Amino acid sequence: MPFTPVLHAEWIKIRTLRSLVGSLAAVLLATAAFSALASASPDAGDTDPLFSAFFGISFGQIAAIAFGTTALSSEFRGGGLRLTLAAAPDRRRWFAAKATAIALPVLAVGLLTGGVTLLVAKSALGASGPTWAEGLRGAVGCGLQLTLMALFATGLAAVLRSGVATLSLLIPFLLIVSFVIGDMSSGVADFLPDRAGQVVLHSSYDGPLGPWSGLAVSALWAAAALLAGAWTIERRDA
């Protein structure tokens, strides 16, 4: 089966599952809401106005991870993957279509989230907020980082073949382990997928990575996870 019909079939699966639509909505709501709270803080403009404006991405990316994990792991329930592969027997083509069907809506929602978050922050922070150039960089970076984290979760879910295992690993890592490593290490944490990609959301950066090189590191993590996931899908029984 050609790639386009497979992609269309995977998109139908995603848009008809309420849990996935809810996860996409949570990306926007969580990021914008927590960013608005951070921007409303009295000292928000005195520290890093750009990161204050996009502070909520730390919570929005959890929703993005849940979206990517659920979209992939749903194939492993009730023999769904066997039915899918009966219709699209080329496993690598199917996995590429699934990853694309996951990435495109997250990117669209992520860019919308970045734009909404920027407008809210500019309204709240006023003259002490980020410049429009910084804000536009942050809005684009927000959309890209959310997409990369969703793809990272997709690849890991394909390797683990379990949504529960994937979320049990990634959510504590994002909320706890990444910060602990960051406090104890000397630069190692800068190369973790969540922290590297968020450099684009800072007005200034003293570490080894810049805004776009940080996103490139996150992209390498996502690519590695997807390659591992594709290898697992190819080698293991459905």
ChimeraX commands (.cxc) that place a marker at each C-alpha (Angstrom):
marker #1 position 0.00,0.00,0.00 radius 0.5
marker #1 position 1.36,3.50,-0.85 radius 0.5
marker #1 position 2.39,5.85,1.92 radius 0.5
marker #1 position -0.44,8.39,1.52 radius 0.5
marker #1 position -3.36,5.97,2.15 radius 0.5
marker #1 position -1.53,4.56,5.17 radius 0.5
marker #1 position -1.00,8.09,6.51 radius 0.5
marker #1 position -4.67,8.89,5.93 radius 0.5
marker #1 position -5.74,5.75,7.81 radius 0.5
marker #1 position -3.50,6.61,10.76 radius 0.5
marker #1 position -4.84,10.17,10.84 radius 0.5
marker #1 position -8.39,8.82,11.01 radius 0.5
marker #1 position -7.41,6.70,14.01 radius 0.5
marker #1 position -5.95,9.71,15.80 radius 0.5
marker #1 position -8.76,12.19,15.21 radius 0.5
marker #1 position -11.46,9.70,16.22 radius 0.5
marker #1 position -9.95,8.81,19.61 radius 0.5
marker #1 position -11.23,11.22,22.27 radius 0.5
marker #1 position -8.24,10.61,24.54 radius 0.5
marker #1 position -5.87,11.77,21.82 radius 0.5
marker #1 position -7.92,14.86,21.03 radius 0.5
marker #1 position -7.98,15.59,24.76 radius 0.5
marker #1 position -4.19,15.26,24.96 radius 0.5
marker #1 position -3.77,17.77,22.15 radius 0.5
marker #1 position -6.11,20.20,23.90 radius 0.5
marker #1 position -4.13,19.70,27.12 radius 0.5
marker #1 position -0.92,20.71,25.32 radius 0.5
marker #1 position -2.42,24.13,24.60 radius 0.5
marker #1 position -4.24,24.58,27.89 radius 0.5
marker #1 position -1.42,23.45,30.18 radius 0.5
marker #1 position 1.28,25.45,28.41 radius 0.5
marker #1 position -0.76,28.65,28.14 radius 0.5
marker #1 position -2.21,28.46,31.66 radius 0.5
marker #1 position 1.07,27.83,33.51 radius 0.5
marker #1 position 2.87,30.35,31.32 radius 0.5
marker #1 position 0.23,32.96,32.17 radius 0.5
marker #1 position 0.71,32.28,35.88 radius 0.5
marker #1 position 4.47,32.64,35.56 radius 0.5
marker #1 position 4.12,35.85,33.54 radius 0.5
marker #1 position 1.81,37.29,36.19 radius 0.5
marker #1 position 4.50,36.89,38.86 radius 0.5
marker #1 position 5.82,40.29,40.06 radius 0.5
marker #1 position 9.48,39.40,39.31 radius 0.5
marker #1 position 8.84,37.60,36.02 radius 0.5
marker #1 position 10.43,40.31,33.91 radius 0.5
marker #1 position 13.46,40.64,36.20 radius 0.5
marker #1 position 14.83,37.13,35.64 radius 0.5
marker #1 position 14.43,35.67,32.17 radius 0.5
marker #1 position 11.38,37.23,30.50 radius 0.5
marker #1 position 11.40,34.81,27.58 radius 0.5
marker #1 position 11.43,31.71,29.78 radius 0.5
marker #1 position 8.80,33.26,32.04 radius 0.5
marker #1 position 6.65,33.71,28.95 radius 0.5
marker #1 position 7.00,30.04,27.99 radius 0.5
marker #1 position 7.36,28.53,31.46 radius 0.5
marker #1 position 4.34,26.28,30.91 radius 0.5
marker #1 position 6.07,24.17,28.28 radius 0.5
marker #1 position 7.41,22.00,31.11 radius 0.5
marker #1 position 3.80,20.92,31.68 radius 0.5
marker #1 position 2.66,21.06,28.07 radius 0.5
marker #1 position 5.33,18.61,26.98 radius 0.5
marker #1 position 3.90,16.05,29.42 radius 0.5
marker #1 position 0.64,16.24,27.47 radius 0.5
marker #1 position 2.60,15.95,24.21 radius 0.5
marker #1 position 4.35,12.86,25.54 radius 0.5
marker #1 position 1.02,11.38,26.58 radius 0.5
marker #1 position -0.30,12.01,23.06 radius 0.5
marker #1 position 2.63,10.33,21.33 radius 0.5
marker #1 position 2.63,7.42,23.76 radius 0.5
marker #1 position -1.10,6.77,23.58 radius 0.5
marker #1 position -1.27,7.07,19.79 radius 0.5
marker #1 position 1.37,4.36,19.37 radius 0.5
marker #1 position 0.63,2.08,22.31 radius 0.5
marker #1 position -3.05,1.79,21.33 radius 0.5
marker #1 position -1.86,-0.48,18.50 radius 0.5
marker #1 position -0.71,-3.08,21.02 radius 0.5
marker #1 position -4.12,-3.52,22.63 radius 0.5
marker #1 position -6.56,-6.18,21.47 radius 0.5
marker #1 position -4.45,-7.35,18.56 radius 0.5
marker #1 position -4.78,-4.00,16.82 radius 0.5
marker #1 position -1.29,-4.13,15.34 radius 0.5
marker #1 position -1.98,-7.44,13.63 radius 0.5
marker #1 position -5.03,-5.95,11.92 radius 0.5
marker #1 position -3.08,-2.85,10.95 radius 0.5
marker #1 position -0.24,-4.86,9.44 radius 0.5
marker #1 position -2.68,-7.05,7.57 radius 0.5
marker #1 position -3.82,-3.92,5.72 radius 0.5
marker #1 position -0.35,-2.31,5.54 radius 0.5
marker #1 position 2.20,-5.15,5.64 radius 0.5
marker #1 position 5.26,-2.93,5.09 radius 0.5
marker #1 position 6.13,-2.31,8.75 radius 0.5
marker #1 position 8.63,0.47,8.18 radius 0.5
marker #1 position 6.22,2.35,5.94 radius 0.5
marker #1 position 3.46,1.95,8.49 radius 0.5
marker #1 position 5.66,3.17,11.33 radius 0.5
marker #1 position 6.76,6.18,9.28 radius 0.5
marker #1 position 3.11,6.99,8.56 radius 0.5
marker #1 position 2.22,6.63,12.24 radius 0.5
marker #1 position 5.06,8.93,13.31 radius 0.5
marker #1 position 4.04,11.48,10.67 radius 0.5
marker #1 position 0.40,11.33,11.75 radius 0.5
marker #1 position 1.55,12.01,15.30 radius 0.5
marker #1 position 4.02,14.77,14.45 radius 0.5
marker #1 position 1.82,16.92,12.22 radius 0.5
marker #1 position -1.04,17.63,14.66 radius 0.5
marker #1 position 1.39,18.16,17.54 radius 0.5
marker #1 position 3.37,20.62,15.44 radius 0.5
marker #1 position 0.20,22.49,14.45 radius 0.5
marker #1 position -1.05,22.65,18.03 radius 0.5
marker #1 position 2.44,23.44,19.30 radius 0.5
marker #1 position 2.83,26.43,17.00 radius 0.5
marker #1 position -0.65,27.63,17.95 radius 0.5
marker #1 position 0.29,27.16,21.60 radius 0.5
marker #1 position 3.47,29.15,21.11 radius 0.5
marker #1 position 1.57,32.00,19.47 radius 0.5
marker #1 position -1.15,32.12,22.14 radius 0.5
marker #1 position 1.39,31.89,24.94 radius 0.5
marker #1 position 3.44,34.72,23.46 radius 0.5
marker #1 position 0.42,37.01,23.15 radius 0.5
marker #1 position -0.64,36.28,26.73 radius 0.5
marker #1 position 2.88,36.93,28.02 radius 0.5
marker #1 position 3.27,40.18,26.07 radius 0.5
marker #1 position -0.02,41.37,27.54 radius 0.5
marker #1 position 0.97,40.39,31.08 radius 0.5
marker #1 position 4.61,41.52,31.07 radius 0.5
marker #1 position 4.30,44.65,28.96 radius 0.5
marker #1 position 7.58,46.48,28.40 radius 0.5
marker #1 position 9.48,44.07,30.66 radius 0.5
marker #1 position 8.55,41.09,28.50 radius 0.5
marker #1 position 10.57,39.54,25.68 radius 0.5
marker #1 position 11.06,41.40,22.43 radius 0.5
marker #1 position 8.98,40.34,19.45 radius 0.5
marker #1 position 12.06,38.77,17.84 radius 0.5
marker #1 position 12.77,36.71,20.95 radius 0.5
marker #1 position 9.09,35.90,21.33 radius 0.5
marker #1 position 8.73,34.63,17.76 radius 0.5
marker #1 position 11.83,32.48,18.22 radius 0.5
marker #1 position 10.30,31.12,21.42 radius 0.5
marker #1 position 6.93,30.45,19.77 radius 0.5
marker #1 position 8.52,28.47,16.93 radius 0.5
marker #1 position 10.86,26.71,19.34 radius 0.5
marker #1 position 7.90,25.83,21.57 radius 0.5
marker #1 position 6.11,24.11,18.69 radius 0.5
marker #1 position 9.22,22.23,17.58 radius 0.5
marker #1 position 10.14,21.08,21.09 radius 0.5
marker #1 position 6.64,19.79,21.82 radius 0.5
marker #1 position 6.72,17.86,18.54 radius 0.5
marker #1 position 10.14,16.35,19.24 radius 0.5
marker #1 position 9.10,15.22,22.71 radius 0.5
marker #1 position 5.97,13.58,21.28 radius 0.5
marker #1 position 8.11,11.73,18.72 radius 0.5
marker #1 position 10.61,10.72,21.39 radius 0.5
marker #1 position 7.75,9.19,23.37 radius 0.5
marker #1 position 6.42,7.49,20.22 radius 0.5
marker #1 position 9.72,5.76,19.58 radius 0.5
marker #1 position 10.10,4.71,23.20 radius 0.5
marker #1 position 6.54,3.34,23.28 radius 0.5
marker #1 position 7.34,1.23,20.21 radius 0.5
marker #1 position 10.39,-0.19,21.99 radius 0.5
marker #1 position 8.62,-0.89,25.29 radius 0.5
marker #1 position 5.31,-1.90,23.63 radius 0.5
marker #1 position 3.43,-0.44,26.58 radius 0.5
marker #1 position 1.91,2.97,27.18 radius 0.5
marker #1 position 1.96,2.50,30.94 radius 0.5
marker #1 position 5.66,1.58,30.96 radius 0.5
marker #1 position 6.54,4.51,28.72 radius 0.5
marker #1 position 4.66,7.10,30.77 radius 0.5
marker #1 position 5.92,5.58,34.03 radius 0.5
marker #1 position 9.45,6.10,32.75 radius 0.5
marker #1 position 9.18,9.49,31.04 radius 0.5
marker #1 position 6.96,11.50,33.38 radius 0.5
marker #1 position 9.07,10.93,36.55 radius 0.5
marker #1 position 12.15,11.56,34.43 radius 0.5
marker #1 position 10.85,14.94,33.28 radius 0.5
marker #1 position 9.48,16.01,36.64 radius 0.5
marker #1 position 12.20,14.72,38.95 radius 0.5
marker #1 position 15.24,13.01,37.46 radius 0.5
marker #1 position 16.12,15.68,34.92 radius 0.5
marker #1 position 16.18,18.38,37.59 radius 0.5
marker #1 position 18.18,16.22,40.03 radius 0.5
marker #1 position 20.77,15.47,37.36 radius 0.5
marker #1 position 20.85,19.13,36.42 radius 0.5
marker #1 position 21.61,20.16,40.00 radius 0.5
marker #1 position 24.30,17.49,40.50 radius 0.5
marker #1 position 26.02,17.40,37.11 radius 0.5
marker #1 position 28.31,19.86,35.38 radius 0.5
marker #1 position 26.78,20.24,31.95 radius 0.5
marker #1 position 25.64,16.65,31.36 radius 0.5
marker #1 position 21.98,17.53,31.90 radius 0.5
marker #1 position 22.21,20.18,29.17 radius 0.5
marker #1 position 22.16,17.34,26.64 radius 0.5
marker #1 position 19.02,15.64,27.95 radius 0.5
marker #1 position 16.13,15.89,25.46 radius 0.5
marker #1 position 13.85,18.07,27.56 radius 0.5
marker #1 position 16.50,20.51,28.77 radius 0.5
marker #1 position 18.39,20.79,25.48 radius 0.5
marker #1 position 15.32,21.78,23.50 radius 0.5
marker #1 position 14.25,24.38,26.02 radius 0.5
marker #1 position 17.39,26.48,25.51 radius 0.5
marker #1 position 15.48,28.14,22.67 radius 0.5
marker #1 position 13.09,29.48,25.31 radius 0.5
marker #1 position 15.76,31.41,27.20 radius 0.5
marker #1 position 16.82,34.98,26.54 radius 0.5
marker #1 position 20.41,34.17,27.46 radius 0.5
marker #1 position 22.23,30.85,27.61 radius 0.5
marker #1 position 25.60,30.14,29.21 radius 0.5
marker #1 position 25.85,26.41,28.54 radius 0.5
marker #1 position 27.41,24.59,25.58 radius 0.5
marker #1 position 24.19,24.69,23.52 radius 0.5
marker #1 position 22.45,27.56,21.77 radius 0.5
marker #1 position 18.78,27.81,20.79 radius 0.5
marker #1 position 18.96,25.84,17.56 radius 0.5
marker #1 position 21.76,23.47,18.54 radius 0.5
marker #1 position 19.69,22.59,21.61 radius 0.5
marker #1 position 16.74,21.72,19.39 radius 0.5
marker #1 position 19.11,19.69,17.22 radius 0.5
marker #1 position 20.11,17.64,20.27 radius 0.5
marker #1 position 16.44,17.01,21.07 radius 0.5
marker #1 position 15.93,16.01,17.43 radius 0.5
marker #1 position 18.77,13.49,17.71 radius 0.5
marker #1 position 17.12,11.96,20.79 radius 0.5
marker #1 position 13.81,11.73,18.93 radius 0.5
marker #1 position 15.47,10.25,15.84 radius 0.5
marker #1 position 17.31,7.66,17.94 radius 0.5
marker #1 position 14.08,6.66,19.70 radius 0.5
marker #1 position 12.21,6.39,16.38 radius 0.5
marker #1 position 14.97,4.28,14.81 radius 0.5
marker #1 position 14.94,1.98,17.83 radius 0.5
marker #1 position 11.15,1.81,17.61 radius 0.5
marker #1 position 11.24,1.02,13.89 radius 0.5
marker #1 position 13.79,-1.75,14.51 radius 0.5
marker #1 position 11.60,-3.20,17.26 radius 0.5
marker #1 position 8.46,-3.11,15.11 radius 0.5
marker #1 position 10.36,-4.79,12.28 radius 0.5
marker #1 position 11.87,-7.57,14.41 radius 0.5
marker #1 position 9.19,-8.48,16.93 radius 0.5
marker #1 position 5.96,-10.35,16.37 radius 0.5
marker #1 position 2.82,-8.26,16.15 radius 0.5
marker link #1:1,2 radius 0.2
marker link #1:2,3 radius 0.2
marker link #1:3,4 radius 0.2
marker link #1:4,5 radius 0.2
marker link #1:5,6 radius 0.2
marker link #1:6,7 radius 0.2
marker link #1:7,8 radius 0.2
marker link #1:8,9 radius 0.2
marker link #1:9,10 radius 0.2
marker link #1:10,11 radius 0.2
marker link #1:11,12 radius 0.2
marker link #1:12,13 radius 0.2
marker link #1:13,14 radius 0.2
marker link #1:14,15 radius 0.2
marker link #1:15,16 radius 0.2
marker link #1:16,17 radius 0.2
marker link #1:17,18 radius 0.2
marker link #1:18,19 radius 0.2
marker link #1:19,20 radius 0.2
marker link #1:20,21 radius 0.2
marker link #1:21,22 radius 0.2
marker link #1:22,23 radius 0.2
marker link #1:23,24 radius 0.2
marker link #1:24,25 radius 0.2
marker link #1:25,26 radius 0.2
marker link #1:26,27 radius 0.2
marker link #1:27,28 radius 0.2
marker link #1:28,29 radius 0.2
marker link #1:29,30 radius 0.2
marker link #1:30,31 radius 0.2
marker link #1:31,32 radius 0.2
marker link #1:32,33 radius 0.2
marker link #1:33,34 radius 0.2
marker link #1:34,35 radius 0.2
marker link #1:35,36 radius 0.2
marker link #1:36,37 radius 0.2
marker link #1:37,38 radius 0.2
marker link #1:38,39 radius 0.2
marker link #1:39,40 radius 0.2
marker link #1:40,41 radius 0.2
marker link #1:41,42 radius 0.2
marker link #1:42,43 radius 0.2
marker link #1:43,44 radius 0.2
marker link #1:44,45 radius 0.2
marker link #1:45,46 radius 0.2
marker link #1:46,47 radius 0.2
marker link #1:47,48 radius 0.2
marker link #1:48,49 radius 0.2
marker link #1:49,50 radius 0.2
marker link #1:50,51 radius 0.2
marker link #1:51,52 radius 0.2
marker link #1:52,53 radius 0.2
marker link #1:53,54 radius 0.2
marker link #1:54,55 radius 0.2
marker link #1:55,56 radius 0.2
marker link #1:56,57 radius 0.2
marker link #1:57,58 radius 0.2
marker link #1:58,59 radius 0.2
marker link #1:59,60 radius 0.2
marker link #1:60,61 radius 0.2
marker link #1:61,62 radius 0.2
marker link #1:62,63 radius 0.2
marker link #1:63,64 radius 0.2
marker link #1:64,65 radius 0.2
marker link #1:65,66 radius 0.2
marker link #1:66,67 radius 0.2
marker link #1:67,68 radius 0.2
marker link #1:68,69 radius 0.2
marker link #1:69,70 radius 0.2
marker link #1:70,71 radius 0.2
marker link #1:71,72 radius 0.2
marker link #1:72,73 radius 0.2
marker link #1:73,74 radius 0.2
marker link #1:74,75 radius 0.2
marker link #1:75,76 radius 0.2
marker link #1:76,77 radius 0.2
marker link #1:77,78 radius 0.2
marker link #1:78,79 radius 0.2
marker link #1:79,80 radius 0.2
marker link #1:80,81 radius 0.2
marker link #1:81,82 radius 0.2
marker link #1:82,83 radius 0.2
marker link #1:83,84 radius 0.2
marker link #1:84,85 radius 0.2
marker link #1:85,86 radius 0.2
marker link #1:86,87 radius 0.2
marker link #1:87,88 radius 0.2
marker link #1:88,89 radius 0.2
marker link #1:89,90 radius 0.2
marker link #1:90,91 radius 0.2
marker link #1:91,92 radius 0.2
marker link #1:92,93 radius 0.2
marker link #1:93,94 radius 0.2
marker link #1:94,95 radius 0.2
marker link #1:95,96 radius 0.2
marker link #1:96,97 radius 0.2
marker link #1:97,98 radius 0.2
marker link #1:98,99 radius 0.2
marker link #1:99,100 radius 0.2
marker link #1:100,101 radius 0.2
marker link #1:101,102 radius 0.2
marker link #1:102,103 radius 0.2
marker link #1:103,104 radius 0.2
marker link #1:104,105 radius 0.2
marker link #1:105,106 radius 0.2
marker link #1:106,107 radius 0.2
marker link #1:107,108 radius 0.2
marker link #1:108,109 radius 0.2
marker link #1:109,110 radius 0.2
marker link #1:110,111 radius 0.2
marker link #1:111,112 radius 0.2
marker link #1:112,113 radius 0.2
marker link #1:113,114 radius 0.2
marker link #1:114,115 radius 0.2
marker link #1:115,116 radius 0.2
marker link #1:116,117 radius 0.2
marker link #1:117,118 radius 0.2
marker link #1:118,119 radius 0.2
marker link #1:119,120 radius 0.2
marker link #1:120,121 radius 0.2
marker link #1:121,122 radius 0.2
marker link #1:122,123 radius 0.2
marker link #1:123,124 radius 0.2
marker link #1:124,125 radius 0.2
marker link #1:125,126 radius 0.2
marker link #1:126,127 radius 0.2
marker link #1:127,128 radius 0.2
marker link #1:128,129 radius 0.2
marker link #1:129,130 radius 0.2
marker link #1:130,131 radius 0.2
marker link #1:131,132 radius 0.2
marker link #1:132,133 radius 0.2
marker link #1:133,134 radius 0.2
marker link #1:134,135 radius 0.2
marker link #1:135,136 radius 0.2
marker link #1:136,137 radius 0.2
marker link #1:137,138 radius 0.2
marker link #1:138,139 radius 0.2
marker link #1:139,140 radius 0.2
marker link #1:140,141 radius 0.2
marker link #1:141,142 radius 0.2
marker link #1:142,143 radius 0.2
marker link #1:143,144 radius 0.2
marker link #1:144,145 radius 0.2
marker link #1:145,146 radius 0.2
marker link #1:146,147 radius 0.2
marker link #1:147,148 radius 0.2
marker link #1:148,149 radius 0.2
marker link #1:149,150 radius 0.2
marker link #1:150,151 radius 0.2
marker link #1:151,152 radius 0.2
marker link #1:152,153 radius 0.2
marker link #1:153,154 radius 0.2
marker link #1:154,155 radius 0.2
marker link #1:155,156 radius 0.2
marker link #1:156,157 radius 0.2
marker link #1:157,158 radius 0.2
marker link #1:158,159 radius 0.2
marker link #1:159,160 radius 0.2
marker link #1:160,161 radius 0.2
marker link #1:161,162 radius 0.2
marker link #1:162,163 radius 0.2
marker link #1:163,164 radius 0.2
marker link #1:164,165 radius 0.2
marker link #1:165,166 radius 0.2
marker link #1:166,167 radius 0.2
marker link #1:167,168 radius 0.2
marker link #1:168,169 radius 0.2
marker link #1:169,170 radius 0.2
marker link #1:170,171 radius 0.2
marker link #1:171,172 radius 0.2
marker link #1:172,173 radius 0.2
marker link #1:173,174 radius 0.2
marker link #1:174,175 radius 0.2
marker link #1:175,176 radius 0.2
marker link #1:176,177 radius 0.2
marker link #1:177,178 radius 0.2
marker link #1:178,179 radius 0.2
marker link #1:179,180 radius 0.2
marker link #1:180,181 radius 0.2
marker link #1:181,182 radius 0.2
marker link #1:182,183 radius 0.2
marker link #1:183,184 radius 0.2
marker link #1:184,185 radius 0.2
marker link #1:185,186 radius 0.2
marker link #1:186,187 radius 0.2
marker link #1:187,188 radius 0.2
marker link #1:188,189 radius 0.2
marker link #1:189,190 radius 0.2
marker link #1:190,191 radius 0.2
marker link #1:191,192 radius 0.2
marker link #1:192,193 radius 0.2
marker link #1:193,194 radius 0.2
marker link #1:194,195 radius 0.2
marker link #1:195,196 radius 0.2
marker link #1:196,197 radius 0.2
marker link #1:197,198 radius 0.2
marker link #1:198,199 radius 0.2
marker link #1:199,200 radius 0.2
marker link #1:200,201 radius 0.2
marker link #1:201,202 radius 0.2
marker link #1:202,203 radius 0.2
marker link #1:203,204 radius 0.2
marker link #1:204,205 radius 0.2
marker link #1:205,206 radius 0.2
marker link #1:206,207 radius 0.2
marker link #1:207,208 radius 0.2
marker link #1:208,209 radius 0.2
marker link #1:209,210 radius 0.2
marker link #1:210,211 radius 0.2
marker link #1:211,212 radius 0.2
marker link #1:212,213 radius 0.2
marker link #1:213,214 radius 0.2
marker link #1:214,215 radius 0.2
marker link #1:215,216 radius 0.2
marker link #1:216,217 radius 0.2
marker link #1:217,218 radius 0.2
marker link #1:218,219 radius 0.2
marker link #1:219,220 radius 0.2
marker link #1:220,221 radius 0.2
marker link #1:221,222 radius 0.2
marker link #1:222,223 radius 0.2
marker link #1:223,224 radius 0.2
marker link #1:224,225 radius 0.2
marker link #1:225,226 radius 0.2
marker link #1:226,227 radius 0.2
marker link #1:227,228 radius 0.2
marker link #1:228,229 radius 0.2
marker link #1:229,230 radius 0.2
marker link #1:230,231 radius 0.2
marker link #1:231,232 radius 0.2
marker link #1:232,233 radius 0.2
marker link #1:233,234 radius 0.2
marker link #1:234,235 radius 0.2
marker link #1:235,236 radius 0.2
marker link #1:236,237 radius 0.2
marker link #1:237,238 radius 0.2
view
